[in-house]
Amino acid sequence: MAAHLARIEAVKTYRARVEPEEQQVRQDVLAFVGLDVTAPVDPLEPVKTMIRLDPARVEARRLAVAWYRDNREAPLVPSYQTKPPATSWAVAGG
């Protein structure tokens, strides 16, 4: 338990933290690269507002998951006769 708590403390102390740079610094980088655009106040704003999920793809995924759940076989009860998938019954050397 002590080792586990020590590891948790180490992660909390030394983990890398990614924080957005100030808007002016990001704007200066854009100007240096030669892009004539304005850096948004929130760096994730374009991702949050400009991405739209395709409703047809979302529905297709939901239907595929529902079909898989409805049509899959029940899990096998393990036994000595249960054969793992994608193996052959050939005996090595025989």
Secondary structure, DSSP 8 states (H G I E B T S, - for coil): -HHHHHHHHHHHHH--------HHHHHHHHHHHT------SSTTHHHHHH----HHHHHHHHHHHHHHHHHS-------TT---TT-----TT-
